[in-house]
Amino acid sequence: MDGNGRWAKEQGLRRTAGHEEGAKTVRKVTEHCAKIGIKYLTLYAFSTENWSRPKLEVEFLMKLLEKYFISELPVYLQNNIRFKAIGDLSKFSKKLQEIIKKTEKETEKCTGLTQILALNYGSRNEITRALKKLTLNNLEINEHNIQNCLDTATIPDVDLLIRTSGEVRVSNYLLWQIAYAEMFFTKTYWPEFTTHELDDILSDYKKRERRFGGI
């Protein structure tokens, strides 16, 4: 979900306004995915590298996350959406950790879309933590065991990856899980990303032949 800050700058607004608008897009896209039958939607909300941003912006993002979960819980339940977080949540405040856990608990019986937010997430960090789990549990290092120790152990691998704002890179995101993902890069900033553009991307995706290394 890239381009919040640049969108705000072009509008003559503070970067924080871009993050607020981006949160609105999260709701629109999530509700749309639930309605059209998509089972998993993973959104990169805050990376392990984002801590290097200006202190005031990071503090704003933490408050925005708290506000988001409190306001979105009724939306999750109304739309039968299950929520799950991935990433190293231990770096967040106790209050935010509790809000995240509460949201996961309250929605655990929902059977529609599962919305996954990557929070303090970095794929290299995730893989490193997975290998530490293997070592602590004296497990053989193989693909199956690594997969089961990742944050996404209960989630299927990525089918489709979309990056907004014109950047053409994956930025330490789900590196293990996107091994055979189809990729789309759009110049649209995240706050301007619409469900119509998503539908167009999905239509294009359906036309692609996925061979997974075969012929």
C-alpha positions in Angstrom: 0.0 0.0 0.0 2.5 2.6 -1.2 2.2 6.3 -2.0 0.3 7.8 1.0 3.0 10.4 1.7 3.5 11.4 -1.9 -0.3 11.6 -2.5 -0.6 14.0 0.5 2.3 16.1 -0.7 0.8 16.5 -4.2 -2.5 17.6 -2.5 -0.6 20.2 -0.4 -1.3 18.2 2.7 0.8 16.8 5.5 2.0 13.2 5.1 -0.3 12.1 8.0 -3.3 13.1 5.9 -2.1 10.6 3.3 -2.1 7.8 5.9 -5.6 8.7 7.1 -6.8 8.6 3.5 -5.0 5.3 3.0 -6.8 3.8 5.9 -10.1 4.6 4.2 -8.9 2.8 1.1 -8.1 -0.2 3.3 -11.7 -0.4 4.4 -13.1 0.0 0.8 -10.8 -2.7 -0.7 -11.3 -5.1 2.2 -15.1 -4.9 2.1 -15.0 -5.3 -1.7 -12.8 -8.4 -1.5 -15.1 -9.9 1.1 -18.1 -9.3 -1.2 -16.6 -10.8 -4.3 -15.4 -14.0 -2.5 -11.7 -13.5 -2.1 -10.6 -15.6 0.8 -7.3 -13.9 1.9 -6.1 -10.3 1.6 -2.7 -9.4 3.0 -1.8 -5.7 3.4 1.7 -4.4 4.2 0.8 -1.8 6.8 4.1 -1.2 8.7 7.5 -2.6 7.9 10.5 -3.3 10.1 12.3 -0.5 8.2 9.5 2.0 8.9 10.8 2.7 12.4 13.5 4.9 10.7 10.9 7.4 9.6 10.5 10.7 11.5 9.5 10.1 15.2 6.3 12.2 14.9 5.2 10.2 11.8 5.8 6.9 13.5 3.9 8.0 16.6 1.0 9.1 14.4 1.0 5.8 12.7 0.8 3.9 16.0 -2.1 6.1 17.1 -3.8 5.5 13.7 -3.4 1.8 14.1 -5.1 1.9 17.5 -7.9 4.0 16.1 -8.2 1.8 13.0 -8.7 -1.5 15.0 -11.3 0.1 17.3 -13.3 1.5 14.4 -13.0 -1.5 12.2 -14.0 -4.3 14.6 -17.8 -3.7 13.9 -17.0 -3.7 10.1 -15.1 -7.0 10.4 -18.0 -8.6 12.2 -20.7 -7.2 10.0 -18.9 -8.5 6.9 -17.9 -11.9 8.4 -14.2 -10.9 8.1 -11.5 -12.7 10.2 -8.5 -10.5 11.2 -5.0 -11.8 11.6 -1.7 -9.9 12.2 1.8 -11.1 11.0 5.1 -9.6 12.0 7.0 -9.1 15.3 4.3 -7.5 17.4 6.6 -7.4 20.5 8.0 -4.0 19.4 4.6 -2.3 19.7 3.2 -0.8 22.9 1.3 -3.1 25.3 -1.9 -1.2 24.5 -1.6 -1.7 20.8 -0.6 -5.4 21.3 -3.7 -5.9 23.4 -6.0 -4.2 20.8 -4.5 -6.4 18.0 -5.0 -9.6 20.1 -8.6 -8.5 21.0 -9.4 -8.0 17.3 -8.0 -11.4 16.4 -10.0 -13.0 19.2 -13.3 -11.2 18.4 -13.2 -12.2 14.8 -11.7 -15.7 15.0 -15.0 -17.4 14.2 -15.7 -15.3 11.1 -15.7 -17.6 8.0 -15.5 -15.1 5.1 -12.4 -13.1 4.0 -9.4 -13.3 6.2 -7.7 -9.9 6.3 -4.0 -10.1 7.2 -2.1 -7.0 8.2 1.7 -7.1 8.1 2.7 -5.1 11.2 6.4 -4.5 12.0 6.9 -7.0 9.3 10.0 -7.8 7.2 10.4 -11.0 5.3 14.0 -11.5 6.3 13.1 -10.9 9.9 10.3 -13.5 9.6 12.5 -16.1 8.0 15.2 -15.5 10.7 12.6 -15.9 13.4 11.4 -19.1 11.8 14.9 -20.6 11.7 15.3 -19.7 15.4 12.1 -21.7 16.1 13.5 -24.7 14.2 16.7 -24.5 16.3 14.9 -24.2 19.6 12.6 -27.1 18.8 15.5 -29.2 17.4 13.6 -29.6 14.0 15.2 -30.5 10.7 15.7 -27.5 8.4 13.6 -28.3 5.4 11.0 -26.5 3.3 8.0 -28.0 5.2 9.3 -27.1 8.6 10.3 -23.6 7.6 6.9 -23.1 6.1 5.3 -24.2 9.4 7.4 -21.8 11.4 6.6 -18.7 9.4 4.0 -16.1 10.5 1.9 -17.3 7.6 1.9 -21.0 8.5 -1.9 -21.3 8.3 -2.2 -19.1 5.2 -1.9 -20.2 1.6 1.0 -18.8 -0.5 0.4 -15.6 -2.4 -1.4 -15.9 -5.8 -1.4 -12.2 -6.7 0.8 -9.3 -5.5 -0.1 -5.7 -6.2 2.1 -2.7 -5.5 0.8 0.8 -5.8 2.5 4.2 -6.5 4.8 3.2 -9.4 7.6 1.5 -7.4 8.7 -1.7 -9.0 10.1 -3.8 -6.2 8.9 -6.1 -3.4 10.7 -4.3 -0.5 11.3 -7.3 1.8 7.6 -8.4 1.6 6.6 -12.1 1.8 9.7 -13.2 0.0 9.1 -16.9 0.7 5.4 -16.7 0.0 5.5 -14.9 -3.4 7.8 -17.5 -5.0 5.1 -18.1 -7.7 2.9 -15.1 -7.3 1.7 -13.1 -10.3 2.8 -9.5 -9.9 1.1 -6.2 -10.9 2.6 -2.7 -10.4 0.4 0.3 -10.8 1.3 4.0 -10.8 -1.8 4.8 -8.7 -1.1 6.0 -5.2 -2.7 3.9 -2.5 -5.2 6.6 -1.4 -6.5 6.8 -5.0 -6.6 3.0 -5.6 -10.2 2.0 -6.3 -12.2 -1.2 -6.4 -12.6 -0.7 -10.1 -8.9 -0.8 -10.7 -8.7 -3.9 -8.5 -11.4 -5.6 -10.6 -9.4 -4.8 -13.7 -6.3 -6.3 -12.2 -8.2 -9.4 -11.2 -9.6 -9.8 -14.7 -6.1 -9.6 -16.1 -4.8 -12.1 -13.5 -7.5 -14.6 -14.5 -6.1 -14.6 -18.1 -2.6 -15.5 -17.0 -1.4 -19.1 -17.3 0.3 -20.2 -14.1 2.7 -23.1 -14.7 4.6 -23.2 -11.4 7.8 -24.2 -13.1 6.0 -26.7 -15.5 5.4 -26.5 -19.2 
